[in-house]
Amino acid sequence: MCEKEGIIHETSARYAPQQNDIAERKNWNLKEMMNAILISSGLFDQTCGEAILSACHILNRVPHKGLDKTPYELWTVTHLT
């Protein structure tokens, strides 16, 4: 199923997210964006859940480096066909 969808299946050690550089980088980006949103808006830490959802929404609608499409567009095309 992964090959059919163009997904590269890679494994890592259990309970060791440090081995997955891509996921760690994405988590870092989301956390940094969340902090920037909270600081610039002046909102309190109780809204960090909404801030991280907003950061995720923004990242999914920004074109991917090297491609002319956003992650959202790429995901939508693969799921509509």
C-alpha positions as CSV (number, residue, x, y, z in Angstrom):
1,M,0.0,0.0,0.0
2,C,2.8,2.4,0.8
3,E,4.5,1.9,-2.5
4,K,1.2,2.4,-4.3
5,E,0.7,5.8,-2.6
6,G,4.4,6.8,-3.2
7,I,5.2,6.6,0.5
8,I,8.7,5.5,1.5
9,H,8.4,3.2,4.5
10,E,11.3,3.5,6.9
11,T,11.7,2.0,10.4
12,S,13.4,3.3,13.5
13,A,13.9,2.0,17.0
14,R,10.9,2.0,19.3
15,Y,10.5,5.0,21.6
16,A,13.4,6.8,19.9
17,P,11.9,9.7,17.9
18,Q,15.4,11.2,17.7
19,Q,16.2,8.7,15.0
20,N,13.6,10.2,12.7
21,D,15.2,13.5,11.6
22,I,12.4,14.5,9.3
23,A,9.7,14.2,12.0
24,E,11.9,15.9,14.6
25,R,12.5,18.8,12.2
26,K,8.7,19.2,11.5
27,N,8.0,19.1,15.2
28,W,10.7,21.7,15.8
29,N,9.2,24.0,13.1
30,L,5.7,23.6,14.5
31,K,6.9,24.4,18.0
32,E,8.8,27.5,16.8
33,M,5.9,28.8,14.8
34,M,3.6,28.2,17.8
35,N,5.9,30.2,20.0
36,A,6.1,33.0,17.4
37,I,2.3,33.1,17.2
38,L,1.9,33.3,20.9
39,I,4.5,35.9,21.4
40,S,3.4,38.2,18.6
41,S,-0.3,37.9,19.5
42,G,0.3,38.5,23.2
43,L,-2.0,35.5,24.1
44,F,-1.4,33.3,27.0
45,D,0.0,29.7,27.1
46,Q,-3.6,28.3,27.5
47,T,-4.0,28.9,23.8
48,C,-1.0,26.9,22.7
49,G,-3.2,24.2,21.3
50,E,-4.9,26.6,18.9
51,A,-1.6,28.2,18.0
52,I,-0.1,24.8,17.0
53,L,-3.2,24.0,15.0
54,S,-2.8,27.3,13.2
55,A,0.9,26.7,12.6
56,C,0.1,23.3,11.1
57,H,-2.6,24.8,8.9
58,I,-0.2,27.5,7.6
59,L,2.6,25.0,6.9
60,N,0.2,22.8,5.0
61,R,-0.7,25.7,2.7
62,V,2.9,27.0,2.0
63,P,4.5,25.6,-1.2
64,H,7.0,22.8,-0.6
65,K,10.6,23.6,-1.4
66,G,11.4,22.2,-4.9
67,L,7.7,21.8,-5.8
68,D,5.1,24.1,-7.1
69,K,2.4,22.7,-4.9
70,T,1.5,22.8,-1.2
71,P,1.4,19.7,0.9
72,Y,-2.4,20.1,1.1
73,E,-2.6,20.1,-2.7
74,L,-0.4,17.1,-3.0
75,W,-2.5,15.2,-0.3
76,T,-5.8,16.2,-1.9
77,V,-4.7,15.1,-5.4
78,T,-3.6,11.6,-4.1
79,H,-6.8,11.1,-2.2
80,L,-9.2,12.3,-5.0
81,T,-7.8,9.9,-7.6
